[in-house]
């Protein structure tokens, strides 16, 4: 086992293949620990090269439920679903998934991708109103042991709708999803993701979205619990009049480490991107946020705003937030800002002076901190679920 | 007796602010504490309410016979103490109606009162205080004018019906009309609650046109320099604080 670890470790540290070393702040010791954990779960993991990934996929068994799932899902003629499990996945599809990524730049996909369990293709036809729950699909699959999903979403021209995805799988040690989203002309997608894994889960979540002209993409991300979370978001606006909105809530606790890489590419005129991050940190939680807005040369009339508000509730919290904008054009309006603060003791005192005990006062302040962001998420059922999680989290973290 | 302060020493960041304050405010009485800037008026107000940054070095505070010197702020409030802040805090994201309902509901007086009844009481008092129902939809004190913030404080006082209130510079930041309205409202509260006592903390005497304190205390350099009836104000206006302290 030790030999395997060292071999894998040396591969990962090489230029070609250093998947886990996403941040320079990952110490080698820590990286080593992660690999040990990884190999405990997957001792058979082949590490020779990327081609072994495809081999690995084909060797996996179990495609139960796929056919019946497709039959059920395809009852709706305006949405076409195709679902593959690892052993039923044609080589063409595997290649499509693998070729999507430039492995030298998107390193942290490699390991989750090699564990790929399901590939789900959702094709929303033009002029459709839709409301899709990824969890409903997984329920039909009757697969609670999902390690890694590849989910391709294609939203047709003039289609409007919502997609929601919830992780509440406390038993998983590694949980990974790769979303590959294409929004056609004049389409609208509100994508909401709630992640509430266990404090032992290593979670990988990535979204690559490509927007066609006049399309709108709303990304609502809520992260409540995990051990290690690596998030990679890449939104591309290659055509004119695209709008992208990100609303992001993180509640970090215990030894939770969150590494977020977010990139928005404005590659055409009249683009809009608004990013609103709110985070509460308890205990020894750690967060790295690398947030980049890139505006290509000679692009006109771009509006882009990033704001990250952080509430720190423990002296042991570590935060490194890097908002950045690379602006290569003139006619634009951009702002970015970061606020890191503790609970306002004067506000707590004011509330206590009215007879509220400190715990209630702090809860009210914490809930008020995230309320506006949560209220603005247009999934009412999802909102209720999130409030429930949040209140529970705030309560148990005291 | 309602409030007894005995030889109170208070410091902040190791700096002594109050240096032996002695004060007795009987039940149903209005006292005023006046003093120049930096004399310790606001420190006294906040120390009475239990502001954690102020350290009580020695002395005691008795409210209705209970020693509240080392109680937490919320327990002092539960014993009947109320502080109207000089600068009421803004609480973004917390709806005023929700806040009022929450603080009222935690009060023993309203333990068995339903939410609908509480809301109708709040609306009734708002009407008395000339506040529009719009106040309820806004976040606590956020974007309120100076006058609106002070009215919101008085509304909370009306709802909680404290046995002892400290009104810290309730007149600051108010125009003539707002001052008159707030003063009349306080006067109405005291008439409706004759057993309740009040300390008015102020720089100026213009509040006394509408509310007549039985006793005036002049706080200078962390101590009560002198006390007297309302006629002390006339002396103060003639001589100033410096003249009185000499």
Boltz contact constraints between the chains, C-beta under 6 A:
constraints:
  - contact:
      token1: [A, 346]
      token2: [B, 89]
      max_distance: 6.0
  - contact:
      token1: [A, 347]
      token2: [B, 89]
      max_distance: 6.0
  - contact:
      token1: [A, 347]
      token2: [B, 91]
      max_distance: 6.0
  - contact:
      token1: [A, 349]
      token2: [B, 51]
      max_distance: 6.0
  - contact:
      token1: [A, 349]
      token2: [B, 73]
      max_distance: 6.0
  - contact:
      token1: [A, 350]
      token2: [B, 89]
      max_distance: 6.0
  - contact:
      token1: [A, 352]
      token2: [B, 73]
      max_distance: 6.0
  - contact:
      token1: [A, 352]
      token2: [B, 74]
      max_distance: 6.0
  - contact:
      token1: [A, 353]
      token2: [B, 49]
      max_distance: 6.0
  - contact:
      token1: [A, 353]
      token2: [B, 73]
      max_distance: 6.0
  - contact:
      token1: [A, 353]
      token2: [B, 77]
      max_distance: 6.0
  - contact:
      token1: [A, 353]
      token2: [B, 83]
      max_distance: 6.0
  - contact:
      token1: [A, 354]
      token2: [B, 103]
      max_distance: 6.0
  - contact:
      token1: [A, 355]
      token2: [B, 74]
      max_distance: 6.0
  - contact:
      token1: [A, 355]
      token2: [B, 77]
      max_distance: 6.0
  - contact:
      token1: [A, 355]
      token2: [B, 78]
      max_distance: 6.0
  - contact:
      token1: [A, 355]
      token2: [B, 103]
      max_distance: 6.0
  - contact:
      token1: [A, 355]
      token2: [B, 106]
      max_distance: 6.0
  - contact:
      token1: [A, 355]
      token2: [B, 107]
      max_distance: 6.0
  - contact:
      token1: [A, 356]
      token2: [B, 74]
      max_distance: 6.0
  - contact:
      token1: [A, 356]
      token2: [B, 106]
      max_distance: 6.0
  - contact:
      token1: [A, 357]
      token2: [B, 74]
      max_distance: 6.0
  - contact:
      token1: [A, 364]
      token2: [B, 94]
      max_distance: 6.0
  - contact:
      token1: [A, 368]
      token2: [B, 93]
      max_distance: 6.0
  - contact:
      token1: [A, 368]
      token2: [B, 94]
      max_distance: 6.0
  - contact:
      token1: [A, 371]
      token2: [B, 93]
      max_distance: 6.0
  - contact:
      token1: [A, 372]
      token2: [B, 93]
      max_distance: 6.0
